[in-house]
Amino acid sequence: MGTAAVRVQGLWKRFGQQTAVAGIDLELPAGKFVGLVGPNGAGKTTTLSMVTGLLRPDQGSVEVAGHDVWRDPVAVKARIGVLPEGLRLFERLSGRELLSYSGRLRGLAGAEVDRRATQLLDVLDLAGAQHKLVVDYSTGMRKKIGLAAALLHNPEVLFLDEPFEGVDPVSAQTIRGVLERYTASGATVVFSSHVMELVESLCDWVAVMAAGRIRAHGPLAEVRGQAATLQQAFLELVGARGRDTGSDLDWLGGGAR
């Protein structure tokens, strides 16, 4: 598979009696657009949170770009960008102020931060709103400014949790273009999603997760196998068989009665 951007070994996480992640082993290749896919509640967000150092695992180890996430957190955080789901931003800053603050926290020189911020704001179609407070941003604008902050220091690996959730088609296309350009340079994107059509159109490598376990992983074509679409392969892998709901909902349709 070549160089691994992320290595996960024996990763477990429990919340009380519930096991969210059940001892997964996984290597994600470098320089690829990697999709972590699964139904709601599969453990995707919990896994990404542990991989990026936001949540401590009960057991197991994680290496990102050759560094242990928990033994060498500073080296890992310098090499990754993270856009978690439900990201809390500094809402009383403008978009440009947020990028300026983020870049300086990363240790970049002021002039370089300003240069990169200007380019990101322009490419992400936020230049016209750069002096507007983040609290007044739409969902799509928040995703884009969060992505800009995650990319500002040019990380080796970018982690995105449902980056297109609630985003309008225009913003989604803009985000997609930036991510494709980023991976074309040799960097790695790891993103979670439950939208198979999106994953199939973007990713060249996928891992399918269900009930806290990895059900399949590898190049997209290999995971899809003989199925016509990734959606069909996914439903088979997670054991979701279609069931006839007609008799259960015989009252539905035709207006109230």
N, C-alpha and C positions, 0 to 999 in steps of 0.2 A: 504493500500500500504506500510505501514511501515514508517520508518524515511525518510524524504525528504532531499536530498542533496541540491536541489535548489527549491525555491518557488518564483513564478512570479505572481504578481497581477496587473491587469489593465494596462499592459505595452503598451504604444503608442510611436511611433516615426514618424514624418513627415519631409520630405525634400521639402520645398516649398509647392506646391500643391499636391505632391505625398505622400500618406500614405504608409510607408514601413512596419510598424507593427501596427495592429489595435486592441489594447486593449486585449491582450492575458492574460489568466490565466493558469498557469501550475505548477504542482509539479512533480519533477523528483526524483525517488527513489534512495536512497543511496545504494552503493555496487553493482551497476548494470552497464552494458554496454548499454548506452542510445544513440539512434540514433535520431537526428533531421533531418527529411527528407523533401524534397520538390523540385519543379522545380527551375530552375534559376530565380532569382527575387522574390522568395517567401517570403523573409525576414529573412532567416536563419542567414546570417552573421550579419545583423543588430541586431537581437535578441541576438546572442552570444556576440556581442560587448557591448551591454547594460548589459547583465548578468555578464560579467567579468570586468565591470567598465571602458571599453575603450571608451564608448560613453554614454553620459547622455540622459536618456529618457525624452520625453516631459511630460509624466505622468506615474504613476505606481511605484511599489516598487519591489525590488529583494532581496531575502535573499539567501546566500550561506553558508552552514554549520552553520546555525543558526545566521548569522551576516548580517546586512543590508549593501548592497554593497556601498551605498552612505553615510550613517551615520557612518559607521565603516570600511572605506576602507582598513586601514592597517591590521586589523584582517582578512578581506576577502582575501587580496592579499597574506597573509602569508599561507593561506590554499589552494590556487589554483595554478594550473599550466596552462599556456595558450600557444597554438601553433596556432596563427591566420593564415589565408590564406594570402600569399604574405608577410610573416614575413621578416622584415629587420633585418639583423644580422650585427655584427661588423666584416666587411669583411677583415680587415687588421690584425685580430687576427687569430691564428691557432685554430683548433678545441679544443685542450686542454686548450689553453689560454682563449677561450670563456667560457668554463665550469668553469675554475678557477675564472674568473671574476664574472660570474653569481652566483656561490656559495658564494663567499665572499660578494657580494651585498645582498644576502639573510641572511647574518649573521652567516653562518656556519664557524666552525674553519678550518684553512688551511689544516690541516692533514686529516680531514674528507672530505673536498672537493676533495682533491687529491685521496682519497680512492674510493669515489663514482664515480668520473670522470673516473678513471681507469676501474672500473667495467662496467660503461655505454658504454665507448668506445669499450670495448671488446665485450659486448653483442650485440651492434648495428653494429658490424663489421666495426668500424672506427679506430681501434687501429693503423692500418698501415698508416692512413692519419691524425693522431692526431697532427702532427707538420706541416701539410700543411695549408696554408692560406685558410680561408673560401671562399674567392673570387674565388678560384680555385676549389671549390666543385661542384659536379654535383647536379641536382635537388634532386635526392634521398638522397644524402649525406647531403644536406642542411636540408631536412625534418628530417633526423635522428639526426643531431646535435641540431636542434631546439627542437626535442622531448627530447633529453638528458638534455638540459637546463631547460625544463619545468618540468622534473621529478626529477631533482637533489636534491631539498629540500623535496622530498617525500610528495607531496600535498595530501589533502583529496579528492579533485575533480580536474580532468584534463579535460580541454576544448580544443577540436581540431576542426579546421575549414577546411574541405576537406583535411584530413591528407594524403590521398593516391593519390591525384591529381598529375599527372605527374611523379609518382614514378614507377620505374621498378618492375617487379614481385618479384625479389629476395629481394629488399629493402622492398617492401610491406609485404612480408612474415615475415621478421625480425621485422618490426614495429608491425605487428599483434601479434607476439609471445610475445613481451614485454608488449603490452597492455593487453593481456589475463592474463598474469602473475600478472600484476598490479591489475586488478579487482578481481582476485582470492584471493588477500590478504584482500579484503574488501573495497578497494577504489572505486571511481566512475569515469567513463569515459563518457563524453558527447561529441559526435562528430556530425558534420553536413555532409551531403552527398546527392547527387542526384542519386547515383548508388544503386539501390534497391537490387541487388544481393549481394553486399558487406554488406549492412546493415542487410539483412536477415541471412547471414552467421555469423555475429559477434554479433548482438545485441539481448538482451532478453527483451528490452523495447523500444518502439518507439513513437515519436510524429510526425504526418504528418502536414506540414504547406503549405499553399497556399494563395497567395494574402494577406499576412500579418496576417493571422488568423490560429489558430489551428483547423484542420478538424477532427482529431482523435488522441487519445493517449491511451497508455496502454501496457500491455504485447504483445509481437510480435504476438502470436497466436490469441489474441483477436482482434487486429487491422487487421490482415490478414483475419479473419473471414472464410467465405466459399470459398474465392478465392484460386486458386491453388498456387499462389505466391504472395509475397508482392507487386511485380510490378503491377499485375492485380488489387489488392485492392487499390493501390496508384492511378492508373489511374481513377478508379471509384470515389475515394474520391476527387480528384482535378478536376473532370469533364472533363477529357481528353478522348474524344471518337475518335476512329480511323475514318478517313475520306478517301474516295476514291480519290487519287490524280492522278489516271490514265488519266482522261480527261484533268486535268490541265497541265500535263507534257507529252502530246502525242508526243512531238518532241524529248524527251529524249531517248537516247540509239541508238545503231546501227551505231555509228560513225557520223562525221560531215556531214551535208547536208542542 
